[in-house]
Structure formats: structure tokens, C-alpha cells
Amino acid sequence: MKVIGNLTKDAIIRALVSEGSSDTEAVGSESVFESATSNYVVPVYDSNENKTVFFYLDGGNSSYATAIVSTLSGTSLSYGSPVVFNNAPSYYMRAAFDSNSNKIVVVYQDDNSGPGKAIVGTVSGTSISFGTEVTFNASVTTRTSIVFDSNSNKVVITYRDHGNSGYGTGIVGTVSGTSISFGSPTVFESGTVDYVNPCFDSNLNKVVVAYQDGGDSNKGKAIVGTVDSSDNSISFGSAAEFAASIGIGDPDIVAITFDSNANKVVIVYKDGSNSGHAIVGTVSGTSVSFGTAASFNGSDNVGNLGCTFDSSNNKVVITYHDAGNSYHGTAVVGTVSGTDITFGSEAVFNSATTYEIGVTFDSSNNKVAIFYKDAGNSEHGYGKVGTVSGTDITYGSATEFNDAVTSYIFAGFDSSNNKVIVAYQDSHDGSGGRAKVATISGTSISFGSEATFNSGATLHPQVAFDSNVNKVIIMYEDDANSDYGTYAVGTVSGTSISFGSEIVFEAAAVEDLGIAFDSNANRMVMVYQDQGNSSHGTAIIQQSANDLSGALSANVVTAGTALSATKLLVKG
């Protein structure tokens, strides 16, 4: 469930199980696995036992570190008995499944201001048992995280070592039976670090660590580590800076796309002066390197950043509003060559204040689709087609898709019908939730008839396409029904979309909605803030890859830690 990782503290995770074949779904009852306050919950899937284990602090038992095994059967979730693995609160908990030993390794800071420890868990049926905890760092340890290196069959732990000036450090662990042993720690950054997060590059068999370098003006950096299984060690290449003093945590100032032609990552961001920049990243051997950051708009302030990769022309397209040009909606084409990115001329697609810009690539027509709210035309909703040629982008005529104040515009591409679906709030009558099917032809975009998925006031509609069953899911905040979290399943036919019955997935006020389809697991994931539960961060996961229909059951998990600076490299 990568899309959710590192949720806000006291987050709720609800598992959604669906089956059947109609366009509607019903939500089953929630099943609480811990009736007391539960903090810092970390879910890990054991692919050997086909179980999900939740690690958390049990507020009803002195906040001791606890684990519980969950089992999915049909549309129901059941739980084994909770098991305490540390008789003290455990902070910065993270866990990873070691697929070589078929064990789960949990890392944590033992009690407040305590040392870094690890413990091996073994799942058997509905139970989990633990070996003896092992200290991997005797000093105060924070920002612990862990990843499994499937090439060396080792786990790699990264952390901030307060006993060594807060330096960024990595250490390799080897699981044997119910125990884990460690090699010598290796400093990867001789300065105070924060937001330390590793990932494993299975193509190059390297561990890549991203972090904020507090010893160097809070710059965003990345470094590549190579595990040597012969001596249980990890070595690091040189750290590479990809951004200086960027605004961590602001969702509209960092975006990323992958250039599949150049096999490079392109990071788009606002620098300390709020001007727009992009930089190319390359992983090679033991290092990650970045080319020179390139400005795509001079020194102007930018906002609403978005980017997409045009796989037909092998170009990166960046969209934004340009505060230096009266907040006009603007796009620019970037070309990656080696480790550099160059840009064509900025091209204004809307000569008025522009908000809520969305961009997507239509792979059927090889066009870029841009949607926006036009403040120069009474905030009506418009769509426009962008055509990339060389280093330039040109536009067809703007087409109005809603002749009233249009808010919360969101779009998704239906790859089965080769259509773009636009969802929005319509102020015509009660600010209802509407959707239209958009068809691109040449440089034009046209829209089918408007379909209502919610007749009452609708806020924050989000769209995702389930390519497994070829359905569109729109989730939203139903303002006409006490702001309850609601969704509807849509079916595209020609230029029309129809919806099944609205389904309440959270009988409480919700905000900050998001939705994504995991095409690998064939699961839909919805995230939101549950105001009925102390504004906890919440996620609902579709547990069945069948049609989006039938009885659903939900599973509550309270937990999570604050969002981390993985957002430096991954916008989600």
C-alpha cells in the first residue's frame, strides 16, 4: 500500500472489500481491532503467510509497542490476539518484510529519547511471535526507517544518530532464525539530517536514500548505497543535491515525472525565491547525480505546479500559473538530454488569472489535456488541448465545459474508452457534483452531456480509473449530507457517463480527499481526513480486485507518523 505510507499521527486505515458485478457498492460495518487509543500504526504485509500485521502503541496498555495479525476471508476481517513486543512506548516505528527469511523486521526508538532497536517477528496462522530485541544504535536514535534489499537478502536501516551530532547513518541487518545481527554503522551524511527515507532500486540493486541536510541549509539530497553481503556492510557514493532550501511539505511546489525515453527522473520545484526550476536525476553505479537546475520561467513566482511526460514526443510538459504575468495559466516544454533539461518558450494557455490547473497526457491521441478555472471569465470551467512540436507547445481553442463558477476540478484518463473524465463542483444549482466525458480530436476538445453524481452541494471531487474493471470512481465530500464521505461508480459509454447509486464510505464529515488506482494490485485506494474521528488521516483500501460492487467490510487501524520528506522525491 505504498500510496499511503507515512500517514499523519493517529491515522485511520480502513480496509474495503468488494465483490459482485454491478455499479454500486455497499459499505459493511467497521471492525475495530483495538478499542483503546492507538498511535503510530504501521501495516506490513507478510506475503508468505498472506497476512497483514499492524504494529502500534496501545494507549490502553501504557502505550506499549504491540502487534496484531489480521486475516481477510471473503468480505470479512478477523484478528488474532494482540502481542506486546516492547514494554515501553516505541517511536519512529517502521517495519519491512524480509522475503528471504519470511520474517518481519521492526525498527524503532525505544521509549522517548531512547536507543535504536530492532526485533524479528514470525507470523504463524493468526499469531505473531518475536525474538529478542537487538540494539543497533546505543545513542538516542530518531527518524528510523527500513528497507529490504532483495539482492543481498539484507535489511538496511537508516536513522539520525543523536550520539554522533545527528549525522545520517545506515546499518545492515541479517536475519537468522528469530534473531537479527548487524554490521558496523556507516555515516552517509556528516551533518544533522531529517526526513530520512530509503528505497530499493531493484533494477540496479542499490539502496537510494533521500533526506534533508540540516547541516547544509536544509537542502534536499540523495545518496546511493551498495550492500556488501560478505561483511554485512553498506558503502555510499557521494551525496547529490537536487534542490536548495525548497519548501518541504507544500503540495504545490514539488512535482515529479519519469522520462521513459531518457530513463531519467525530472523534479520540478519552486526554489527559495519561489521561481520555477527543474532538474534531471540519474542513478548510476554507487551514486545518484543531478544535472544543473534549469529555470523555466526566469525569476517569476509560480504556483499550481504540475507535470506530465508526453511519450509520443519524448518531452516533459510543465504547467503552472505565473504570478509574474498576472497569474496567467502557462505551460512549457522540457527536453532531457543527458543530465540536463532545456526548455522552449513559455506558452500562455489562458490570458487571465488561472486556478486549479490539471494536466494529463492522452496516450490515445498523443495530446496533452489541460483543465482549469478561468477567473477572467467568471470562474467558468474550461478545457484545452496542447500539442507538442519540438520544444514548443501550441493550443487549440478553449472549450467551456461549465458555464458557471466551477470549483474543485479534477480529471482522469479512461484508457479503455480513450476518454478523459472531468469531475467538478457546479454552482448552477446548489453546487452539485457533475462529470463530463471529454473527447480529444485533433486540437479540439469536446464534451458530452453533463451527468450528476450528487445533486446536493459537492466538495473536493476526485477521479480515478479502475483499469481492471473499466470503471470510473468519483469520491467526494457530500456537503448536502453533513459533509459525509461518499463515492459513486461511473460507466463511460460513447460520450456519456452514467453513475450507480451514491455510497457513503464515511458517515462523518471528511476533507482533504485523494484517490488512486494501484494497477499492480488492482486495488482502489481512497484517503481522507475523518473529522468525525478527531480529524484523523484515513484510508480505504479495496481488498477485492473484482467489480466495484457487492458487500464491503471495513477495518479500522488508528495510527501513523507525520508525513515525511519523501515528498521531496515523490509527489502524491
C-alpha positions in Angstrom: 0.0 0.0 0.0 2.8 2.3 -1.0 0.4 5.2 -1.9 -0.4 5.7 1.8 2.9 5.3 3.5 3.7 7.6 6.5 0.3 8.9 7.3 -0.4 11.6 9.9 -0.3 10.6 13.5 -3.4 8.7 14.7 -4.3 7.9 11.1 -7.2 5.5 10.5 -6.8 2.8 7.9 -10.0 1.1 6.7 -9.9 -1.9 4.5 -12.5 -2.1 1.8 -13.7 -5.5 0.5 -15.8 -5.7 -2.7 -17.3 -8.3 -4.9 -20.0 -8.7 -7.5 -20.6 -7.0 -10.8 -23.0 -4.0 -10.5 -22.1 -0.3 -10.5 -22.9 0.2 -6.8 -21.2 -0.9 -3.6 -22.4 -1.1 0.0 -20.2 -0.5 3.0 -20.1 -3.1 5.7 -19.6 -2.5 9.4 -16.2 -1.4 10.7 -14.2 -3.9 12.7 -12.2 -2.4 15.5 -9.0 -4.3 16.3 -8.1 -2.1 19.3 -10.7 -0.3 21.3 -8.2 2.0 23.1 -6.2 4.9 21.6 -3.7 3.5 19.1 -0.8 5.6 17.8 2.0 5.2 15.3 0.4 2.2 13.5 2.5 0.6 10.7 0.9 -2.0 8.4 3.1 -4.7 6.8 2.1 -7.5 4.5 3.6 -10.9 5.0 3.5 -12.5 1.6 4.5 -15.9 2.9 1.5 -16.2 5.3 -0.8 -13.9 3.3 -1.5 -11.8 6.4 -1.3 -8.2 7.3 0.3 -7.3 10.6 -0.4 -4.0 12.3 2.2 -2.5 14.7 1.0 0.2 17.1 1.2 1.8 20.5 -1.6 0.6 22.7 -2.9 3.5 24.6 -5.0 1.2 26.8 -1.9 -0.6 27.9 0.6 2.1 28.9 1.3 2.8 25.1 3.3 -0.4 24.9 4.5 -1.5 21.4 2.1 -4.1 20.2 1.4 -6.2 17.1 -1.7 -7.9 15.8 -2.3 -10.2 12.8 -5.3 -9.6 10.5 -6.9 -12.2 8.2 -9.1 -11.4 5.2 -11.7 -14.0 4.4 -14.3 -13.2 1.8 -15.6 -9.8 2.8 -14.7 -10.0 6.5 -11.6 -9.3 8.5 -10.7 -11.1 11.7 -7.9 -10.6 14.2 -5.6 -12.7 16.3 -4.7 -11.7 19.8 -2.5 -8.6 20.3 1.1 -9.3 21.3 3.3 -6.8 23.1 6.9 -6.8 21.8 8.3 -3.9 23.8 7.1 -3.0 27.3 7.6 0.7 26.6 6.4 3.2 24.0 8.3 2.9 20.7 8.7 5.9 18.5 9.6 6.2 14.8 8.4 2.6 14.2 8.9 1.2 10.8 8.8 -2.3 9.5 9.7 -4.4 6.4 9.1 -7.9 5.3 12.2 -10.0 4.7 11.2 -12.3 1.8 14.3 -14.4 2.2 13.7 -15.4 5.8 10.0 -14.9 5.7 10.2 -12.6 8.7 9.1 -9.1 9.6 11.7 -6.8 11.0 10.5 -3.9 13.1 12.8 -0.9 14.0 12.1 1.8 16.5 13.3 4.2 19.1 12.9 2.6 22.5 10.9 4.9 24.7 11.2 8.7 24.4 14.9 9.8 23.7 15.9 6.1 23.7 18.3 4.0 21.6 17.6 2.4 18.2 16.4 -1.2 18.4 15.1 -3.9 16.1 13.2 -7.1 16.6 12.2 -10.0 14.4 8.6 -11.2 14.2 7.3 -14.5 12.9 3.8 -14.9 11.7 2.1 -18.3 12.1 -1.6 -18.6 11.4 -3.3 -15.8 13.3 -0.4 -15.3 15.7 2.9 -13.4 15.7 5.8 -14.2 18.0 9.0 -12.2 18.5 12.7 -13.0 19.1 14.8 -10.9 21.4 15.2 -7.2 20.6 18.6 -6.1 19.5 20.1 -2.6 19.8 21.6 -1.3 16.6 22.5 2.1 18.0 23.0 2.7 21.7 22.6 6.5 21.4 19.4 8.5 21.0 18.0 7.4 17.6 15.3 9.2 15.6 14.0 9.1 12.0 14.4 5.4 11.8 13.4 3.7 8.6 14.0 0.3 7.0 14.0 -1.3 3.5 14.7 -4.9 2.4 17.5 -5.4 -0.2 16.3 -8.4 -2.2 19.7 -8.7 -3.9 21.8 -9.2 -0.8 18.9 -10.5 1.3 19.6 -8.0 4.0 17.6 -5.2 5.6 19.0 -1.7 5.6 18.2 0.7 8.4 18.7 4.4 8.1 18.4 6.9 11.0 19.6 10.1 12.6 22.3 9.4 15.3 22.0 11.9 18.1 25.0 10.4 19.7 27.0 11.5 16.7 25.8 15.1 16.2 22.6 13.9 14.4 24.5 12.5 11.5 22.7 10.4 8.9 23.7 6.8 9.3 23.0 3.5 7.7 23.4 -0.1 9.0 22.9 -3.5 7.5 21.0 -6.3 9.3 20.9 -10.0 8.7 18.0 -12.1 9.9 18.8 -15.7 11.1 16.0 -17.6 12.7 14.3 -15.3 15.1 17.4 -13.1 15.6 19.0 -10.2 13.7 22.6 -9.2 13.7 24.2 -6.0 12.4 27.4 -4.9 10.7 29.1 -1.7 11.5 27.2 1.6 11.0 28.2 3.8 8.1 27.7 7.6 8.1 26.2 8.8 4.8 25.9 12.5 5.8 28.2 14.2 8.2 25.6 16.7 9.3 22.3 16.8 11.0 19.7 15.1 8.8 15.9 14.9 8.8 13.2 13.1 6.9 15.5 10.2 6.1 13.9 7.7 3.8 15.4 4.7 1.9 14.1 2.8 -1.1 15.5 -0.2 -3.0 16.2 0.1 -6.7 15.6 -3.4 -7.9 16.9 -2.6 -11.4 20.4 -1.6 -10.2 20.3 -3.4 -6.9 21.1 -0.3 -5.0 19.6 1.4 -1.9 18.7 5.1 -2.5 18.4 7.4 0.5 16.7 10.7 0.3 16.9 13.2 3.1 17.0 16.8 4.2 20.5 18.0 5.0 20.1 20.3 8.0 23.9 20.9 8.1 23.7 22.4 4.6 20.8 24.9 4.6 18.1 22.2 4.6 19.0 21.2 1.0 17.3 18.2 -0.5 19.8 15.5 -1.2 20.0 11.8 -2.3 22.7 9.2 -2.0 23.2 5.7 -3.3 24.2 2.8 -1.0 25.6 -0.6 -2.0 25.3 -3.6 0.4 28.2 -6.0 0.6 26.8 -9.2 1.9 30.2 -10.7 2.6 30.8 -8.5 5.6 27.4 -7.1 6.3 28.3 -3.6 5.4 27.0 -0.8 3.3 29.0 1.8 1.4 27.8 5.1 0.0 28.7 7.1 -3.0 28.7 10.9 -2.9 25.6 12.8 -1.9 24.0 14.7 -4.6 22.0 17.9 -4.0 18.8 18.2 -6.1 17.3 21.3 -4.5 18.4 24.1 -2.2 16.1 25.4 0.5 12.9 24.0 -1.1 9.6 24.4 0.7 9.1 21.0 2.2 5.6 19.9 2.8 3.8 22.4 0.5 1.9 20.2 -2.0 2.0 22.6 -5.0 5.7 23.4 -5.1 7.2 20.0 -5.9 6.2 17.7 -8.8 7.9 14.8 -10.5 7.7 12.7 -13.6 9.7 9.9 -15.2 11.1 10.4 -18.7 10.9 6.8 -20.1 12.9 7.8 -23.2 15.9 9.2 -21.3 15.4 6.9 -18.3 15.7 9.9 -16.0 13.7 11.4 -13.3 12.7 15.1 -13.7 11.9 17.0 -10.5 10.0 20.3 -10.8 10.1 22.7 -7.9 10.0 26.2 -6.5 13.3 27.5 -5.2 13.7 29.7 -2.2 12.7 32.7 -4.3 9.5 30.9 -5.5 10.7 30.8 -9.1 10.2 27.6 -11.1 13.1 25.2 -11.7 13.6 21.6 -12.9 16.4 19.2 -12.5 17.3 15.8 -14.0 18.3 12.9 -11.8 20.4 9.8 -12.7 21.2 6.7 -10.7 24.4 5.0 -11.9 26.6 2.6 -10.0 27.0 3.8 -6.5 25.8 7.3 -6.9 22.9 9.5 -7.8 23.7 12.6 -9.7 21.8 15.6 -10.9 22.4 17.9 -13.7 22.3 21.7 -13.3 18.9 23.1 -12.3 17.3 25.0 -15.1 14.8 27.8 -14.7 11.7 27.5 -16.8 10.2 31.0 -16.0 13.0 33.3 -15.0 12.5 34.8 -11.6 8.8 34.9 -11.5 6.7 33.4 -8.7 4.9 30.2 -9.8 2.2 28.1 -8.3 -0.1 25.2 -9.0 2.8 23.2 -10.4 2.1 20.1 -12.4 4.0 18.0 -14.9 3.4 15.1 -17.3 5.5 13.1 -19.8 4.5 13.2 -23.4 5.6 9.7 -24.5 4.9 10.4 -28.2 7.3 13.3 -28.4 9.5 12.3 -25.5 9.1 15.7 -23.8 8.2 16.8 -20.3 5.3 19.3 -20.1 5.1 21.6 -17.0 2.0 23.6 -16.2 1.7 26.5 -13.7 0.3 29.9 -13.0 2.7 32.7 -13.5 2.5 35.3 -10.8 4.9 37.5 -12.7 2.4 37.6 -15.5 -0.8 38.3 -13.7 -1.2 34.7 -12.7 -1.9 33.6 -16.3 -2.1 29.9 -17.0 1.2 28.8 -18.6 3.0 25.7 -19.9 6.5 25.0 -21.1 8.1 22.0 -22.8 11.2 20.5 -21.5 13.7 18.3 -23.3 16.0 16.0 -21.4 19.5 15.4 -22.9 22.0 13.6 -20.8 21.8 15.2 -17.3 20.4 18.5 -18.5 16.9 19.8 -19.3 16.3 22.7 -21.6 13.1 24.5 -22.3 11.3 26.0 -25.2 9.4 29.3 -24.8 6.7 29.7 -22.1 3.3 29.5 -23.7 0.3 31.0 -22.1 -2.8 28.9 -22.4 -5.1 31.3 -20.5 -4.5 35.0 -20.5 -6.3 35.6 -17.2 -5.9 34.6 -13.6 -6.0 30.8 -13.6 -6.6 28.4 -10.8 -6.8 24.7 -10.1 -4.8 23.6 -13.2 -4.8 19.9 -14.0 -2.7 18.3 -16.7 -2.8 14.8 -18.1 -1.5 13.0 -21.2 -3.9 11.3 -23.6 -1.9 8.4 -24.9 -4.5 7.5 -27.5 -4.4 10.9 -29.3 -0.9 11.8 -28.1 -2.1 15.1 -26.8 -1.8 17.0 -23.5 -5.2 17.9 -21.9 -5.3 20.9 -19.6 -8.3 21.9 -17.4 -8.6 25.0 -15.3 -10.8 27.6 -13.7 -10.8 30.9 -15.7 -11.1 33.8 -13.3 -11.2 36.1 -16.3 -14.5 34.6 -17.4 -16.5 34.4 -14.2 -14.5 31.4 -13.0 -16.1 29.1 -15.5 -14.5 25.7 -16.2 -12.5 25.3 -19.4 -10.5 22.6 -21.2 -7.8 22.9 -23.8 -5.7 20.6 -25.9 -2.0 21.1 -26.1 0.1 19.8 -29.0 3.9 19.4 -28.5 6.1 20.0 -31.5 9.8 20.2 -31.0 10.3 22.4 -27.9 7.1 24.3 -28.3 3.5 23.7 -27.2 0.5 25.1 -29.0 -3.1 25.0 -28.1 -6.4 24.6 -29.7 -9.4 26.7 -28.8 -10.6 26.7 -25.3 -13.9 24.8 -24.8 -16.1 25.7 -21.9 -17.4 22.6 -20.1 -19.3 24.5 -17.4 -20.9 28.0 -17.8 -21.0 28.8 -14.1 -18.5 29.1 -11.2 -16.6 25.8 -11.4 -14.5 24.6 -8.4 -12.6 21.5 -7.4 -11.8 20.5 -11.0 -10.2 17.0 -11.2 -9.7 14.7 -14.2 -8.7 11.2 -15.1 -8.0 9.3 -18.3 -10.1 6.3 -19.2 -7.7 4.1 -21.1 -10.4 1.6 -22.1 -12.6 4.1 -23.9 -9.8 6.6 -24.6 -11.7 9.4 -22.9 -10.9 12.0 -20.3 -13.3 12.3 -17.4 -13.7 15.7 -15.7 -15.4 16.0 -12.3 -16.2 19.3 -10.7 -18.5 21.3 -8.4 -21.1 23.2 -10.4 -22.7 26.3 -8.9 -25.7 26.2 -11.1 -28.0 24.7 -8.5 -26.7 24.0 -5.1 -23.1 23.4 -6.2 -23.8 19.8 -7.1 -21.3 17.3 -8.2 -21.1 16.9 -12.0 -19.0 15.0 -14.5 -18.5 15.0 -18.2 -16.7 12.9 -20.8 -14.1 14.8 -22.8 -13.1 13.7 -26.3 -10.0 14.9 -28.0 -9.9 15.2 -31.8 -7.0 16.9 -33.4 -6.5 20.1 -31.5 -10.1 20.3 -30.2 -11.7 19.0 -27.1 -15.5 18.4 -26.9 -17.7 17.3 -24.0 -20.6 15.1 -23.8 -23.7 15.7 -21.7 -23.3 16.6 -18.0 -24.1 13.8 -15.6 -24.9 14.3 -11.9 -23.2 12.0 -9.4 -24.5 14.1 -6.5 -27.4 16.5 -6.7 -26.5 18.3 -3.4 -23.6 20.6 -2.7 -20.4 18.7 -3.5 -16.9 19.5 -2.4 -13.5 18.1 -3.5 -14.5 15.5 -6.1 -11.6 13.2 -7.0 -11.4 10.9 -10.0 -9.7 7.6 -10.6 -10.0 4.9 -13.3 -10.1 1.2 -12.4 -8.4 -0.4 -15.5 -9.2 -3.8 -14.1 -13.0 -3.4 -14.5 -13.0 -0.3 -16.7 -15.0 1.8 -14.3 -14.6 5.4 -13.1 -14.7 6.1 -9.3 -15.5 9.6 -8.1 -15.2 10.2 -4.4 -16.3 13.5 -2.8 -17.4 15.4 0.3 -21.3 15.5 0.3 -21.9 18.9 1.7 -25.7 18.4 1.4 -25.4 15.3 3.7 -23.4 16.6 6.6 -20.2 16.5 4.6 -20.2 12.7 4.7 -17.5 10.9 2.6 -19.3 9.5 -0.4 -18.4 7.9 -3.8 -20.1 6.8 -7.0 -19.1 4.3 -9.7 -19.3 5.6 -13.3 -19.5 3.8 -16.6 -18.4 5.5 -19.8 -20.4 4.8 -23.0 -19.5 6.9 -26.0 -19.5 10.5 -24.9 -21.7 9.9 -21.8 -21.1 8.7 -18.3 -23.7 7.2 -16.0 -23.5 6.5 -12.3 -24.8 3.9 -9.9 -26.2 4.9 -6.5 -24.1 7.1 -4.2 -22.4 5.2 -1.5 -21.4 6.7 1.9 -18.0 5.3 2.8 -17.6 7.5 5.9 -20.7 8.6 8.0 -18.9 11.7 9.2 -17.6 14.9 7.8 -14.5 14.5 5.6 -11.9 16.7 4.0 -8.6 16.5 2.0 -9.7 13.7 -0.3 -7.5 11.7 -2.6 -7.9 8.6 -4.7 -5.6 6.4 -6.8 -5.7 3.1 -8.5 -2.9 0.6 -7.9 -2.7 -1.2 -11.3 -0.2 -3.7 -10.0 -2.5 -4.9 -7.2 -5.8 -4.0 -9.0 -6.9 -2.1 -5.9 -8.5 1.3 -5.4 -7.2 3.4 -2.5 -9.1 6.4 -1.1 -7.6 8.7 1.5 -9.2 11.5 3.5 -9.4 13.4 6.8 -12.0 12.0 9.1 -13.5 14.9 11.0 -15.8 12.5 12.9 -12.7 10.9 14.4 -10.6 13.9 15.6 -9.6 14.8 12.0 -7.5 11.6 11.7 -6.0 10.8 8.4 -7.9 7.9 6.9 -7.6 5.4 4.0 -9.9 2.9 2.5 -8.4 0.1 0.5 -10.4 -2.1 -1.9 -9.5 -5.6 -0.9 -11.0 -7.4 -3.9 -9.9 -7.0 -7.5 -13.4 -7.9 -8.7 -16.0 -5.5 -10.0 -16.6 -2.5 -7.8 -19.8 -3.9 -6.2 -21.3 -6.0 -3.5 -21.0 -6.0 0.2 -18.0 -4.3 1.7 -16.5 -4.6 5.1 -14.1 -2.1 6.7 -11.2 -2.5 9.0 -10.1 0.3 11.4 -6.5 1.0 12.2 -5.5 4.0 14.2 -2.0 5.2 13.5 0.8 6.5 11.5 3.6 9.1 11.8 3.7 12.5 10.2 4.2 12.9 6.5 7.9 12.8 5.7 10.1 14.4 3.1 9.8 11.5 0.7 7.5 14.2 -0.8 10.8 15.7 -1.9 11.1 12.9 -4.5 7.5 11.6 -4.7 4.5 13.9 -5.1 1.4 12.0 -4.1 
